[in-house]
Amino acid sequence: MRISKRITLAVTAAALALTLGASAQAASHGGIKKIVIGTEGAYPPFNNLESDGSLVGFDIDIAKALCEEMKVECEFVTQDWDGIIPALLAGKFDAIIASMSITEERKEKVDFTNKYYNTGPAIAVPNDSAITEATDAGLAGKTIGAQSSTTHSNYAEAKFPAAELKLYPTPDEYKLDIASGRVDAVIDDVIVLSDWLKSDDGKACCKMLAALTPDLVINGEGAGIAIRKGETELRDMFNTAIAAIRENGTYKTINDKYFDVDVYGD
């Protein structure tokens, strides 16, 4: 199932990129009526590609609400995380709505809207783990799994240098490895880990060790929508729509569908 899901993601992205690339380029210049949105499709509960080909999750519902608020047609394209910014810059889609943290490093390549949510990192360990502290000393000599090219992998590298960091293309792979005893801990968004730990597989495997204090430099100021540099009309449209759905209650309705806390943050 894991392999077929990865193949589905790749095929979907490749096929849609060919047919939608030109429209994505055209739609992002003046009089915007259609927006092609890139997302990962492998990061539940924020975005996930189901077996029937449908995209679900908080990111997806927020994107649809923003498009409705802006009165534009929106279309989704799935793209592996490692290549999602290059695909945006190549014109395969107009915006990334995929739980991408707003960081200074990424701002060098793309522009961001205001945040649409902000949650911190956390660490999970096996149920029988002897690890008791989410500190460099507590994790010294241990192997930590993380998704590559994420703020969470950067956090682990910076905060836990005495541990070994093992990188994975999606969370699915690190979940398999921690369940099989190939890594001692995993780091990701606290909501992502909490959601997994509520599932049968998650409960059978692991427990939350600790929520971690975010580092503004590493974790950024929250998740935003990435667009190509200089596309201020599109950015301003999204910012206005984000404020509107926060004000009119649409955001809360979507938030409460997935979470028992307001993930927008302070």
N, C-alpha and C positions, 0 to 999 in steps of 0.2 A: 504493500500500500504506500509506504514512504517513497519508494522508487517511482511508482506510477504517478504519484502526486507531483513529484519534481518534474517528471516528463511532461505532465499536463501543463504545469506552469510555463515551462520553456516553450512548448508548442503554441500555447495561447499567446504568449508574448510575441513570439516570432511572427505568427500569422497576423495578429492584429496590428503589429508594427508596420507590416507591409501595406495594409489596407488603410490604416489610419494616420500614418506619418504625415502625408501631405495635408490632410484636413487639420491635423494638430497645428502645423505651422501656420496655416491660413487663419485658423480660428483665433489665434492669439494676437492678432493685429487689428485693432479698431473695430467697433461695432460687434463686440463679441456675442455670438449666439450659441456657440457650441464649445465645450471644453472637454478635452480628452485627459483623463486622470490616470496617472500611474500609481499602482499600489503593489505590495508584495504578495499578498494572498497566502501568507504562511506564518502569521503572527496573531493567533487568537489570544484574547477575545477582540482584538482591535481590527484585524482583517484576516480573512481566511477563505480559501477557495474550496468549496464543498465538492463532493464527488459528482454532483449533477452539473457542475460548472458554474454554479452561482457564487457570488461573492457576498460574504456576510461579515458583520462585526461593527464595532463602534465607529471606526474610521469610515466605513462604507456608508453607514446611516448618516453620519455628520456630513459627508460629501454630498449625499443626495439632498439633505436638508439645505445645504448652502446653495446647491444648484437651483433648487426650487425657489429659494429666497431671491436669487439673482435672476430668475426667470430665463435660465439658459438650459440647453440640452447638454447632458453630460454622459460620457461614455468611459468605461473603465478598461484599462490594460494591465495585465499582471506582468511583473518584472522581478527577476531575482534581485535580492537586496544589494549585493555587491556591485551590480551594474545599473542601479536605478538612477543615480545622478548622471552618469554618462548618457543614459538613454534619454533623459530629459533634455540634456544639452544637444543631443543629436536630433531633437524634434519629434521623437516618437510619441510624446504626450506633452501637455501644456503645464501640468502641475503634478506634484507628488503629494498624495495624502496617504501616508503610510507610517504614522507614528515616528516621524523623523524629528529628532531633537534639534533645536536651533542652537548651533555652536559657532564660535568664531571661525573655526577651521572650515566648516561647510559654507559659511558666509563668503568665503573667498571664491567659491565656485557658483553659488546660487543666491538668489534673494529669498527672503522668507516673509510670510504674513505674520501677524500677531499669533501668539500661541492659541491653540484650541483645547489643549489640556496639558497638565503638568503633574507627573507622578515620579517617584524616586526609584532607585535601585534596591535590590534585596538579594539575599543569598539563601539557597535551599540546599539541604544535605540529606543523605539517606536516613531512613527512620532509625537505623541502628548505629548511626555515626557517633563517634566519640568527640567530634569537634564541638566545642562549647562557646567559642568566641569568634565573631566576624572581625578579626583583627589580623594584622600581618603575622604576629606571633602565633595566634591561634590557628592560622592556615599555613604556617611554614612547613614546607616539604609536601604539601598537599597539591593535588591537581584540580584546577578550577576550569569548568567548561563555560564557554560564552559564545554567542553568535558573533561572527567576525564583522569588522567595520561598523561596530556599534559603540555608543558611549559607554555601554556596560563593559565591553572588553577593554576599553581604554581605562575605565575606572579600576578594574582588577589589576591591570598592568601597573598603574600608578600607585595604588593603595596597598597592594599585596605582593610586593616584589619577591618575597621569600617563597611564594607559591609558584607552581608551574601553570602557565595559562595554555589551555587547549581550545582552539577555535573551530567553529562549525558554521556551515552555510545557513542553517535555519535552527530554531529551537528544537525541532523534532529530533535532530541528531543528538544534541546534548542530553535530551531526555532519555533516549535509548541508552546512552553510555552511562549515565548516572544510575539508571535502573540495573545495568549489567555490572556495575562496580568498576567501570573503566575510568571514571573521574570521581573525586571525593566531594565536590560541591559544584553548584552552578550559580551564575549571576545573571540577572535579567531585571526587567521592570517588575516592581512589586505586584502590580495588577496581573501581569502575565503569569508570574509564578503562583500567585494566590489562586487564579482561575484553574491552572493545571493541577494544583494540589487538592482542589475540590473534586476532581475527576476520579474515577475508579483507579486508573493507572497511576495517577499522581499520589493518591492516598496510599496505595500499596507500596509505593517506592519511597516517598520522601516527606520531609517536613520543612517548614520555614525555620531557618536559623536566626535571621535578623533582617529587619529593614535597615537600610544604610542611609547615612546622612548625605544628600546630594552635594556634589561639588559643582558650583556654578560654571567654572571654567571647563570641566570635563562633561558634565551632564547638560549644560546649557540652561536656557530659560523656559523650557517647555517644548512640546511638540508643535511644530508649525507646518504650514503648507509651503513647499519649495516650488519656486518658479524660476524661469531663466532671468538673468540679470537685465534690468532695464525695463521690464514689462510692468510698469507702474499701474497701468489701467487695470490689469488683471489682479494685481496685488491689492489695490484699493477696493475693487469689487469684493474680493474675498474678505477683507478686513471689515467692510461695512456689513456683510452678511453674517460674519461671526458675531459681531456685536448685536445684530438683530435677533438671531436665534437664541442668544443668551437672554435678551430682554423679553422676547415674546413667549418663552417657556418651552420652545421646541428643543432646546439643548437639554433642559432638565428631563424632558420626557425620554430622550434618547439615553441620557446618562443613567436614569433610573431603570431602564430596560436591562442594562448590563452590570451596574455597580450599585453598592449600597453607600457610597460616599461620592461627593462631588469631585470628580477628577480634574476639574478646571484648575484647582489650586488657588493659591493666594494671588 
